[in-house]
Amino acid sequence: MLKVGILGVSGYSGVEALELLLRHPDVVVTYVGANNTTGKISEIWPHLNKLTKLKCDSPYNIHKAAKCDCVFLALPHTISMEVTPELLKKGVKVIDLSGDYRLAKASTYK
């Protein structure tokens, strides 16, 4: 099983990723976090109440996320650029759902 985390789970991209990953047979979601939202996922997103008992950290914790094999970033623009290098240094694979890494050069995005 692949251990996966999601940072930014309180937003649209984050919850869509969470819902897909919770149903994936080869994935276990072990960590979720958000910038300003805390509590049980079932309280934040009631439609997921039968799928998970996860709790959302706020603010998200990079050290907890780094225990995952892969982390999905659903963070506001420019924040992924701050978080990604630290996760990569810890050997975590990162999938960015924001716009930060869509272009080859970071300076082009800015």
Biotite code that builds the C-alpha atoms (Angstrom):
import biotite.structure as struc

atoms = struc.array([
    struc.Atom([0.000, 0.000, 0.000], chain_id="A", res_id=1, res_name="MET", atom_name="CA", element="C"),
    struc.Atom([1.189, 3.475, -0.894], chain_id="A", res_id=2, res_name="LEU", atom_name="CA", element="C"),
    struc.Atom([0.971, 5.919, 2.040], chain_id="A", res_id=3, res_name="LYS", atom_name="CA", element="C"),
    struc.Atom([-0.363, 9.227, 0.755], chain_id="A", res_id=4, res_name="VAL", atom_name="CA", element="C"),
    struc.Atom([-0.895, 12.670, 2.269], chain_id="A", res_id=5, res_name="GLY", atom_name="CA", element="C"),
    struc.Atom([-2.807, 15.714, 1.051], chain_id="A", res_id=6, res_name="ILE", atom_name="CA", element="C"),
    struc.Atom([-1.969, 19.306, 1.952], chain_id="A", res_id=7, res_name="LEU", atom_name="CA", element="C"),
    struc.Atom([-4.820, 21.683, 1.209], chain_id="A", res_id=8, res_name="GLY", atom_name="CA", element="C"),
    struc.Atom([-7.586, 19.154, 1.801], chain_id="A", res_id=9, res_name="VAL", atom_name="CA", element="C"),
    struc.Atom([-10.126, 21.861, 2.681], chain_id="A", res_id=10, res_name="SER", atom_name="CA", element="C"),
    struc.Atom([-10.256, 23.213, -0.877], chain_id="A", res_id=11, res_name="GLY", atom_name="CA", element="C"),
    struc.Atom([-11.917, 21.845, -3.999], chain_id="A", res_id=12, res_name="TYR", atom_name="CA", element="C"),
    struc.Atom([-8.818, 20.183, -5.496], chain_id="A", res_id=13, res_name="SER", atom_name="CA", element="C"),
    struc.Atom([-7.857, 18.716, -2.141], chain_id="A", res_id=14, res_name="GLY", atom_name="CA", element="C"),
    struc.Atom([-11.213, 17.117, -1.406], chain_id="A", res_id=15, res_name="VAL", atom_name="CA", element="C"),
    struc.Atom([-11.507, 15.760, -4.950], chain_id="A", res_id=16, res_name="GLU", atom_name="CA", element="C"),
    struc.Atom([-8.069, 14.157, -4.581], chain_id="A", res_id=17, res_name="ALA", atom_name="CA", element="C"),
    struc.Atom([-9.047, 12.796, -1.171], chain_id="A", res_id=18, res_name="LEU", atom_name="CA", element="C"),
    struc.Atom([-12.258, 11.244, -2.439], chain_id="A", res_id=19, res_name="GLU", atom_name="CA", element="C"),
    struc.Atom([-10.473, 9.541, -5.337], chain_id="A", res_id=20, res_name="LEU", atom_name="CA", element="C"),
    struc.Atom([-7.606, 8.316, -3.163], chain_id="A", res_id=21, res_name="LEU", atom_name="CA", element="C"),
    struc.Atom([-9.881, 6.957, -0.427], chain_id="A", res_id=22, res_name="LEU", atom_name="CA", element="C"),
    struc.Atom([-11.457, 4.690, -3.030], chain_id="A", res_id=23, res_name="ARG", atom_name="CA", element="C"),
    struc.Atom([-8.154, 3.550, -4.569], chain_id="A", res_id=24, res_name="HIS", atom_name="CA", element="C"),
    struc.Atom([-7.359, -0.084, -3.715], chain_id="A", res_id=25, res_name="PRO", atom_name="CA", element="C"),
    struc.Atom([-3.562, 0.423, -3.527], chain_id="A", res_id=26, res_name="ASP", atom_name="CA", element="C"),
    struc.Atom([-3.518, 3.637, -1.486], chain_id="A", res_id=27, res_name="VAL", atom_name="CA", element="C"),
    struc.Atom([-4.004, 4.477, 2.164], chain_id="A", res_id=28, res_name="VAL", atom_name="CA", element="C"),
    struc.Atom([-4.387, 8.164, 3.021], chain_id="A", res_id=29, res_name="VAL", atom_name="CA", element="C"),
    struc.Atom([-2.395, 8.622, 6.216], chain_id="A", res_id=30, res_name="THR", atom_name="CA", element="C"),
    struc.Atom([-2.201, 12.404, 6.560], chain_id="A", res_id=31, res_name="TYR", atom_name="CA", element="C"),
    struc.Atom([-4.327, 15.411, 5.629], chain_id="A", res_id=32, res_name="VAL", atom_name="CA", element="C"),
    struc.Atom([-3.745, 19.037, 6.429], chain_id="A", res_id=33, res_name="GLY", atom_name="CA", element="C"),
    struc.Atom([-4.979, 22.496, 5.555], chain_id="A", res_id=34, res_name="ALA", atom_name="CA", element="C"),
    struc.Atom([-3.960, 26.063, 6.211], chain_id="A", res_id=35, res_name="ASN", atom_name="CA", element="C"),
    struc.Atom([-7.002, 27.302, 8.145], chain_id="A", res_id=36, res_name="ASN", atom_name="CA", element="C"),
    struc.Atom([-9.311, 24.312, 8.619], chain_id="A", res_id=37, res_name="THR", atom_name="CA", element="C"),
    struc.Atom([-9.081, 21.747, 11.379], chain_id="A", res_id=38, res_name="THR", atom_name="CA", element="C"),
    struc.Atom([-11.173, 18.852, 12.611], chain_id="A", res_id=39, res_name="GLY", atom_name="CA", element="C"),
    struc.Atom([-12.555, 15.546, 11.429], chain_id="A", res_id=40, res_name="LYS", atom_name="CA", element="C"),
    struc.Atom([-12.829, 15.175, 7.669], chain_id="A", res_id=41, res_name="ILE", atom_name="CA", element="C"),
    struc.Atom([-16.384, 13.894, 8.201], chain_id="A", res_id=42, res_name="SER", atom_name="CA", element="C"),
    struc.Atom([-17.266, 17.277, 9.751], chain_id="A", res_id=43, res_name="GLU", atom_name="CA", element="C"),
    struc.Atom([-15.510, 19.321, 7.062], chain_id="A", res_id=44, res_name="ILE", atom_name="CA", element="C"),
    struc.Atom([-16.810, 17.162, 4.201], chain_id="A", res_id=45, res_name="TRP", atom_name="CA", element="C"),
    struc.Atom([-19.926, 15.292, 5.462], chain_id="A", res_id=46, res_name="PRO", atom_name="CA", element="C"),
    struc.Atom([-20.288, 13.285, 2.241], chain_id="A", res_id=47, res_name="HIS", atom_name="CA", element="C"),
    struc.Atom([-17.061, 11.443, 3.201], chain_id="A", res_id=48, res_name="LEU", atom_name="CA", element="C"),
    struc.Atom([-18.233, 10.415, 6.691], chain_id="A", res_id=49, res_name="ASN", atom_name="CA", element="C"),
    struc.Atom([-18.431, 6.695, 5.836], chain_id="A", res_id=50, res_name="LYS", atom_name="CA", element="C"),
    struc.Atom([-15.071, 6.634, 4.038], chain_id="A", res_id=51, res_name="LEU", atom_name="CA", element="C"),
    struc.Atom([-12.619, 7.979, 6.613], chain_id="A", res_id=52, res_name="THR", atom_name="CA", element="C"),
    struc.Atom([-11.960, 8.865, 10.216], chain_id="A", res_id=53, res_name="LYS", atom_name="CA", element="C"),
    struc.Atom([-9.018, 11.132, 9.322], chain_id="A", res_id=54, res_name="LEU", atom_name="CA", element="C"),
    struc.Atom([-8.522, 14.429, 11.123], chain_id="A", res_id=55, res_name="LYS", atom_name="CA", element="C"),
    struc.Atom([-7.260, 17.533, 9.370], chain_id="A", res_id=56, res_name="CYS", atom_name="CA", element="C"),
    struc.Atom([-4.230, 19.321, 10.852], chain_id="A", res_id=57, res_name="ASP", atom_name="CA", element="C"),
    struc.Atom([-4.194, 23.094, 10.741], chain_id="A", res_id=58, res_name="SER", atom_name="CA", element="C"),
    struc.Atom([-1.754, 24.446, 10.015], chain_id="A", res_id=59, res_name="PRO", atom_name="CA", element="C"),
    struc.Atom([-0.511, 21.486, 8.015], chain_id="A", res_id=60, res_name="TYR", atom_name="CA", element="C"),
    struc.Atom([2.588, 19.777, 9.381], chain_id="A", res_id=61, res_name="ASN", atom_name="CA", element="C"),
    struc.Atom([5.439, 19.145, 6.923], chain_id="A", res_id=62, res_name="ILE", atom_name="CA", element="C"),
    struc.Atom([7.130, 16.681, 9.287], chain_id="A", res_id=63, res_name="HIS", atom_name="CA", element="C"),
    struc.Atom([4.001, 14.506, 9.490], chain_id="A", res_id=64, res_name="LYS", atom_name="CA", element="C"),
    struc.Atom([3.476, 14.764, 5.738], chain_id="A", res_id=65, res_name="ALA", atom_name="CA", element="C"),
    struc.Atom([7.079, 13.670, 5.187], chain_id="A", res_id=66, res_name="ALA", atom_name="CA", element="C"),
    struc.Atom([6.209, 10.247, 6.647], chain_id="A", res_id=67, res_name="LYS", atom_name="CA", element="C"),
    struc.Atom([4.128, 9.582, 3.515], chain_id="A", res_id=68, res_name="CYS", atom_name="CA", element="C"),
    struc.Atom([5.432, 7.975, 0.334], chain_id="A", res_id=69, res_name="ASP", atom_name="CA", element="C"),
    struc.Atom([3.694, 10.617, -1.769], chain_id="A", res_id=70, res_name="CYS", atom_name="CA", element="C"),
    struc.Atom([2.024, 13.941, -0.977], chain_id="A", res_id=71, res_name="VAL", atom_name="CA", element="C"),
    struc.Atom([-0.529, 15.760, -3.102], chain_id="A", res_id=72, res_name="PHE", atom_name="CA", element="C"),
    struc.Atom([-0.344, 19.552, -2.821], chain_id="A", res_id=73, res_name="LEU", atom_name="CA", element="C"),
    struc.Atom([-3.616, 21.413, -3.297], chain_id="A", res_id=74, res_name="ALA", atom_name="CA", element="C"),
    struc.Atom([-2.255, 24.663, -1.933], chain_id="A", res_id=75, res_name="LEU", atom_name="CA", element="C"),
    struc.Atom([-2.693, 28.294, -3.023], chain_id="A", res_id=76, res_name="PRO", atom_name="CA", element="C"),
    struc.Atom([-0.311, 29.471, -5.747], chain_id="A", res_id=77, res_name="HIS", atom_name="CA", element="C"),
    struc.Atom([3.305, 30.092, -4.687], chain_id="A", res_id=78, res_name="THR", atom_name="CA", element="C"),
    struc.Atom([2.889, 28.022, -1.491], chain_id="A", res_id=79, res_name="ILE", atom_name="CA", element="C"),
    struc.Atom([3.723, 24.759, -3.271], chain_id="A", res_id=80, res_name="SER", atom_name="CA", element="C"),
    struc.Atom([7.080, 26.264, -4.266], chain_id="A", res_id=81, res_name="MET", atom_name="CA", element="C"),
    struc.Atom([7.876, 26.703, -0.580], chain_id="A", res_id=82, res_name="GLU", atom_name="CA", element="C"),
    struc.Atom([6.716, 23.223, 0.510], chain_id="A", res_id=83, res_name="VAL", atom_name="CA", element="C"),
    struc.Atom([7.954, 21.022, -2.352], chain_id="A", res_id=84, res_name="THR", atom_name="CA", element="C"),
    struc.Atom([11.744, 21.350, -1.827], chain_id="A", res_id=85, res_name="PRO", atom_name="CA", element="C"),
    struc.Atom([11.483, 20.309, 1.824], chain_id="A", res_id=86, res_name="GLU", atom_name="CA", element="C"),
    struc.Atom([9.383, 17.234, 0.990], chain_id="A", res_id=87, res_name="LEU", atom_name="CA", element="C"),
    struc.Atom([11.687, 16.241, -1.860], chain_id="A", res_id=88, res_name="LEU", atom_name="CA", element="C"),
    struc.Atom([14.727, 16.483, 0.449], chain_id="A", res_id=89, res_name="LYS", atom_name="CA", element="C"),
    struc.Atom([13.009, 13.956, 2.727], chain_id="A", res_id=90, res_name="LYS", atom_name="CA", element="C"),
    struc.Atom([12.510, 11.548, -0.187], chain_id="A", res_id=91, res_name="GLY", atom_name="CA", element="C"),
    struc.Atom([8.775, 12.136, -0.592], chain_id="A", res_id=92, res_name="VAL", atom_name="CA", element="C"),
    struc.Atom([7.264, 12.123, -4.073], chain_id="A", res_id=93, res_name="LYS", atom_name="CA", element="C"),
    struc.Atom([5.190, 15.259, -4.669], chain_id="A", res_id=94, res_name="VAL", atom_name="CA", element="C"),
    struc.Atom([2.234, 15.784, -6.980], chain_id="A", res_id=95, res_name="ILE", atom_name="CA", element="C"),
    struc.Atom([1.344, 19.469, -7.221], chain_id="A", res_id=96, res_name="ASP", atom_name="CA", element="C"),
    struc.Atom([-2.253, 20.276, -8.138], chain_id="A", res_id=97, res_name="LEU", atom_name="CA", element="C"),
    struc.Atom([-1.647, 24.040, -8.090], chain_id="A", res_id=98, res_name="SER", atom_name="CA", element="C"),
    struc.Atom([-0.186, 26.147, -10.871], chain_id="A", res_id=99, res_name="GLY", atom_name="CA", element="C"),
    struc.Atom([3.257, 26.543, -9.320], chain_id="A", res_id=100, res_name="ASP", atom_name="CA", element="C"),
    struc.Atom([5.044, 23.892, -11.355], chain_id="A", res_id=101, res_name="TYR", atom_name="CA", element="C"),
    struc.Atom([3.051, 23.933, -14.583], chain_id="A", res_id=102, res_name="ARG", atom_name="CA", element="C"),
    struc.Atom([5.749, 25.836, -16.441], chain_id="A", res_id=103, res_name="LEU", atom_name="CA", element="C"),
    struc.Atom([9.368, 24.763, -16.822], chain_id="A", res_id=104, res_name="ALA", atom_name="CA", element="C"),
    struc.Atom([10.847, 27.893, -15.251], chain_id="A", res_id=105, res_name="LYS", atom_name="CA", element="C"),
    struc.Atom([9.575, 29.250, -11.940], chain_id="A", res_id=106, res_name="ALA", atom_name="CA", element="C"),
    struc.Atom([10.468, 32.775, -13.054], chain_id="A", res_id=107, res_name="SER", atom_name="CA", element="C"),
    struc.Atom([8.057, 32.444, -15.993], chain_id="A", res_id=108, res_name="THR", atom_name="CA", element="C"),
    struc.Atom([5.198, 31.598, -13.621], chain_id="A", res_id=109, res_name="TYR", atom_name="CA", element="C"),
    struc.Atom([5.913, 34.585, -11.392], chain_id="A", res_id=110, res_name="LYS", atom_name="CA", element="C"),
])
